[in-house]
Amino acid sequence: MKGYIEELRKILSEEQVTVNETLLEQHSHDESYHTPHLPDMVIYPRDTAEVNAVMCYANEHEIPVIPFGLGSSLEGHVVPVKGGISLDLSWMNQILEIRENDFLVKVQPGVTRTQLNKELKKYGLFFPVDPGADATLGGMAATNASGTTSVKYGIMRDQVRDLEVVLANGEVIHTGSLATKSSSGIHLNGLFVGSEGTLGVFTELTLKVYGIPEVTMAGRASFPTVEQAVSAVNGIMLAGIPIARIELVDAESIKKVNQFMDKSYDVQPTLFLEFHGNFAGLEQDVKFAKEIVSDFGCGDIQFETDSKARNALWEARHNLAYAFIHSAPGKKLMVTDVSVPLHELSNAILDTRKKVEQSKVEGAIVGHVGDGNYHVLFMIDLKNPEEVKEAKRLNEEIVEYALTKGGTCTGEHGVGLGKVKYQRREHGAAYEVMKTIKQALDPKGIMNPGKIFID
């Protein structure tokens, strides 16, 4: 590998190809519980031409390449299980073009969502996908990220108009256009978004953006039971109220939030809601939503329009993971992620709650319940084999339940290492079609090996 490193330094530069031990360690893992593996080198390209040069060289010498954003993924996506090149795209962090009249923006993959929204605000625009972490847009496209706003604006795949992709052999392609819609050819955007770096490297993204709403209103509603909270969500959705976010946090999670943030929220299953719109429309929507949640036993509901108060309310939801981490020093957060049809959501969450309560592993449930996606947060001691085994067993049972109800093993975190074993079970014969596409685009198997495809 030493000879490869020297040759790549000649192709790029000394500073762009590193074997610094600290940087190798930083690129050996993501935020998940999966076992780290060191890459052989870390490479920092500056543009598409340099990515092309790296891929041509790697393909010729059959060196694994793992695209890397910020390492905020949760299923081991960027772990270089076979060594090779960790291709860090953080130096490619330019906002290339804002086409405000087309509601489009063109960015390099290392741009983060916070960086983009800071710039878009000058134009009265924003990018809606919010996975919680300040992830890179390239990484978000690679995992098909979503988050709290997906109930209104959709997921990452819905925002991608075009991708510039460098394939395993170095060829550069575009997957779409600037047009709002197209009936031309196979939908390559949908193929590459969510491919987790197994089909190519994203070097430019053209994304949809939206006008900042005139008014944003946030609310918090608590219920005696999870079933009543989920039923209220269904009621709101059936009423056609254009809600932007609707999140469920169970009682155990509220308890952790109260401890971590010095709050005094009712320790009950709680919905966090947000509405986007204009003054007249929102007044009616909020009034209707209050009536609906009251019908399902809501004991307390509060709404905030002031930005400071609204942000404080949502801070509780976004800090939930940190609340759990701080409550169990020395333990690691393990987060599972499944999605089920909306009519199955209540039963799925109740079944999961029962399983967690019967287990010795501490856990809590949160979810983007407006789209059927929910998570279970476990705090586990990685040095305790029995605890790790129990958490994995629970994870498998939760996934199995989702699959039996027509759901998916991951609604937004992606496959990575953690969900590879469920791919054939979930997709059946379609899994073989996916493998055929992988073989056609990456015949030497150098693109992020070990992820999505294992045999």
Secondary structure, 3 states (H helix, E strand, C coil): CHHHHHHHHHHCCHHHEECCHHHHHHCCCCCCCCCCCCCCEEECCCCHHHHHHHHHHHHHHCCCEEEECCCCCCCCCCCCCCCCEEEECCCCCCEEEEECCCCEEEECCCCEHHHHHHHHHHHCEECCCCCCCCCEHHHHHHHCCCCCCHHHHCCHHHHEEEEEEEECCCCEEECCCCCCCCCCCCCHHHHHCCCCCCCEEEEEEEEECEECCCEEEEEEEECCCHHHHHHHHHHHHHCCCCEEEEEEECHHHHHHHHHHHCCCCCCCCEEEEEEEECHHHHHHHHHHHHHHHHHCCCCEEEEECCHHHHHHHHHHHHCHHHHHHHHCCCCEEEEEEEECCHHHHHHHHHHHHHHHHHCCCCEEEEEEHHHCEEEEEEEECCCCHHHHHHHHHHHHHHHHHHHHCCCECCCCCCCCCCCHHHHHHHHCHHHHHHHHHHHHHCCCCCECCCCCCCC
